[in-house]
């Protein structure tokens, strides 16, 4: 949606209606990553930090590991989407970085088992979400709020705890 010029008139109307009532229009941006099951069921290849296979509605879902080229493209697309939201009259954007979506997948030590520059240590796992935010900031300029929604902890066996969630927030 945030790369579809045909959506611009309706998004402009939406943001205008919100602003007319004194509120700031915010666009939440999300990328399903390896959890993009609808895209998978529509026949598309899906990607996450690592190759994995899960099951959804009794069907196997296969996600491929993002290559360097796909990672760089995804960072660029985040920046373009934030700028598009701003051009459509939104006053801020929120990145969905929690609940198993792509940014969360990269930040999670249990989901991101990469050993390259995009995983292996806390700093490397944070590289992708921070690169998205940096690219978005360059695209929209100063004074345009960018927030990120994170999971404060992973509520499953072996998942990260609240102290790790605080570390993510501080980064």
Buried (B, 14 or more C-beta within 10 A) or exposed (E): EBEEEEBEEEBBEBBEEBBEEEEEBBBEBBBBBBBBBEBBEEEEEBBBBBEBEBEEEEEEBEBBBBEEEEBEEBBBBBBBBBBBBBEBBBBBBBBBBBEBBBBBBBBBBEBBBBEEEBBBEBEBBBBBBBBBBBBBBEBBEEEBEBEBBBBBBBEEEEBBEEEBBEEBEEB
